[in-house]
Amino acid sequence: MKGKKRRGFIGIRGGFSGILSRPLSVPADGHPLVVRVRSADGSIDLARTAPAPPDASSDTLPLVADEKRLIVNWKAGKRPAQ
């Protein structure tokens, strides 16, 4: 992952933020995806089930993770002009 450490503020500890991007092909068979995020030291281990992609187009599944939650929502990509 590429990222940087965020600073804390008045007793609120900082964290890390970054981007990890991996292209993959997901079959359009209607099965949900299980997404798991785990830290190298094992202190964070989160999983969430994302619904099947909306269609066979090139959509993106952004992930937002912190110490206690993982959010996954499909984001539609640009559609080819017809």
C-alpha positions as CSV (number, residue, x, y, z in Angstrom):
1,M,0.0,0.0,0.0
2,K,1.1,3.5,-0.8
3,G,0.3,6.0,1.9
4,K,1.4,8.1,4.8
5,K,1.0,8.4,8.5
6,R,-1.6,11.0,9.7
7,R,-0.8,13.1,12.8
8,G,-2.9,13.0,15.9
9,F,-4.6,16.1,17.4
10,I,-4.9,16.9,21.1
11,G,-5.0,13.3,22.4
12,I,-6.7,11.8,19.4
13,R,-4.3,9.4,17.9
14,G,-3.4,9.5,14.2
15,G,-3.5,6.7,11.8
16,F,-2.5,5.7,8.3
17,S,-4.2,6.5,5.0
18,G,-3.3,5.2,1.6
19,I,-4.3,3.6,-1.6
20,L,-4.0,0.0,-2.8
21,S,-5.4,-0.7,-6.2
22,R,-5.7,-4.2,-7.8
23,P,-7.7,-4.7,-11.0
24,L,-9.6,-8.0,-11.2
25,S,-12.4,-9.6,-13.2
26,V,-15.6,-10.5,-11.4
27,P,-18.0,-12.8,-13.1
28,A,-21.5,-11.4,-13.5
29,D,-23.1,-14.5,-11.9
30,G,-24.9,-12.6,-9.1
31,H,-22.7,-13.9,-6.2
32,P,-21.7,-11.5,-3.5
33,L,-18.0,-10.8,-2.8
34,V,-16.4,-11.1,0.6
35,V,-13.8,-8.4,1.3
36,R,-11.3,-8.9,4.1
37,V,-8.8,-6.3,5.3
38,R,-6.1,-7.4,7.8
39,S,-3.1,-5.6,9.2
40,A,0.3,-7.1,9.0
41,D,0.5,-7.5,12.8
42,G,-3.0,-9.0,13.0
43,S,-4.4,-6.2,15.3
44,I,-7.0,-5.3,12.7
45,D,-9.0,-8.0,10.9
46,L,-12.2,-6.8,9.2
47,A,-14.5,-8.5,6.7
48,R,-17.6,-7.3,4.9
49,T,-19.8,-8.8,2.2
50,A,-20.4,-6.7,-0.9
51,P,-23.4,-7.4,-3.1
52,A,-22.8,-8.7,-6.6
53,P,-21.6,-6.0,-9.0
54,P,-24.5,-4.1,-10.7
55,D,-23.6,-5.5,-14.2
56,A,-20.6,-6.7,-16.2
57,S,-19.2,-3.2,-16.9
58,S,-16.0,-1.8,-15.4
59,D,-17.2,-0.6,-12.0
60,T,-15.0,0.1,-9.0
61,L,-15.5,-1.2,-5.4
62,P,-13.9,1.4,-3.1
63,L,-13.1,0.4,0.4
64,V,-13.0,2.6,3.5
65,A,-11.4,1.0,6.5
66,D,-10.5,2.1,10.0
67,E,-9.8,0.2,13.2
68,K,-13.4,-0.8,13.8
69,R,-15.3,-0.7,10.5
70,L,-15.1,-1.6,6.8
71,I,-17.3,0.1,4.2
72,V,-17.7,-1.3,0.7
73,N,-20.0,0.2,-2.0
74,W,-19.9,-0.2,-5.8
75,K,-19.2,2.9,-7.8
76,A,-20.2,2.9,-11.5
77,G,-17.5,3.6,-14.0
78,K,-17.9,5.5,-17.2
79,R,-20.2,3.8,-19.7
80,P,-19.2,3.6,-23.4
81,A,-21.2,5.9,-25.7
82,Q,-23.7,4.1,-27.8
